[in-house]
Amino acid sequence: MNIFKKGKEWFITKTLWIRILIVLVFIGIIGGVSYSLFGTKTTATQYQTGTVEKGMLVVAVTGSGTVSSANNTNITTQATGVVSKLYVKDGDKVKSGDKIMEIDLDLDGKQTASQALSSYQSAKNNVDSAQANMYSMQSSMFTNWDTFMKVAQNGTYQNEDGTPNNINRSLPEFHIANDNWLAAEAKYKLQQNVVYQAQTALNSAWSAYQKSSSTVYAPISGTVSGLALQIGSVINSNASSQTSNVSNTKIANVKTDATPIVSISLTEIDVPKITIGDKATVTLDAYPDKTFTGKVVSIDTVGSVSSGVTTYPTVIKLDTDTTTILPNMAVSANIITTRKNDVLMVPTSSIQQNTDGTYYVQVMKNNQASQVTVETGLASDTQTEIISGLSEGDTIVTATIKAATSTTTTTSPFSSFGGARTGGAAARLAH
C-alpha cells in the first residue's frame, strides 16, 4: 500500500506535460499487447485429395440383426425329483431318442408320470380296438366283393362273350350286391383313417409320457450344450398352484450340424433391391476381425411396423459352420446386389451437384482446383462410377478445409510519439 501511495504522490507532484507523456507511454504498451492478441485474421483453404482409380465396384445394402436360434432346440422335462444319473456332458454328440439323464422322481413327479402312463395305455388300447374293427371291416369288404363278383359273372348278368348284360344289370338283385360291396369298401377306408388318428394320439401320449418319465431323452440329433445340472441336482415343478398344467423344465440345448443362419432387418428402400440367392458378407460384434460369407435364403415381403417404421426380416445362411457362432449374437450384414468390373471410380464424397442438376468434381492441376463436369453411374456407400469427364490417375479433391490464420503487428498506434524514445524523454524529464 505504501508503494501505491508514494507512486500516486509522485505522479501528482509532476508537471502536466510529464503526466501526459507517462499516460501516452502506458496507452502505447496496452495498444501493442492488444494488436498482438487481436491482429487481423485471414482464411486459408486446404484440400484433401484422392486419385481416380479403376477396379471392381460393389454395390450392397446393409442391415443388422442377430444369429438365429433355429438350429437349436431345448431338452425339457416335466418330471420332478433329484438327478440320479447323467449319460452325457456338454459337447457330446447325441441322436434323437438317446438318454440324457435319470431322475429319482418325487411324489409329484410319480403322480404326473402315472397319469401320463395311464393316458398312453388308454391311447394304445384305442389303437388296438381301431385295428380290430378295421380287420373286421376288411373281411366284410372282401365277402361282399366275392358275392358281387359271383352275381356279376353269372349268365344272367354277363353275356357268353364276357361282356356285361346291361339290360339285366338294371335289376335290383345286381344293384344290391354292388351296393353292399361299395358300402363295405367305404367303411373299411374310413376305419383306416380311424386307425391313423388313434396311432397319432398314441404317439402324442408316448411323447407326453417321455416328458414326465424318470428318463430324459434327446428330442433331436446334435451337440449338447448348456447342461448345468449335475448328479444330486433338484428339479422342482414350475407349475402354478392354481392350475393342473405341468410346465416344462429346461435341461440343456441341442445344436444341430446345420450351418448357422442370421436374421437381419432391411428398410423398405433396400428390400426391393435384393433377391433370393444374393451373396452376403457378415460380421459379428463378438468377432470384429472376422468376416463370414453367405447367401440370402428368405425374404419376408410382408414386413412389420414398429413406431411407424417398416422393416423386412431377411434370412442369410452362412456358407460354413463354426462352433464359435452362438445363437442371438449381434450381426451386421452387407448383401451384394451389383458387381461391375473395370470401373472408373472416385470417392463419393468428391462429387458435388450444380444448381442445374449436373455433377462436377474438383480436379487439382498446378496446385489449383478447377471444376470438371462428370457423368456418374453406379454408386455404393463409398465409391461412385464415373462414365465420362475424368481419366484414371487424375488427382481430385475429396474434402475442403477452411483454416483461419492471424496477422500480428507489434507496432504501437502511438509510434508517432517516438515509441521507446518517448519513454526515454519522459525518464529524462522525470529527473
Summary of the structure (lengths in Angstrom):
residues: 431
radius of gyration: 46.6
end to end distance: 24.2
largest distance: 166.7
contacts: 1206
relative contact order: 0.20
helix: 33%
strand: 38%
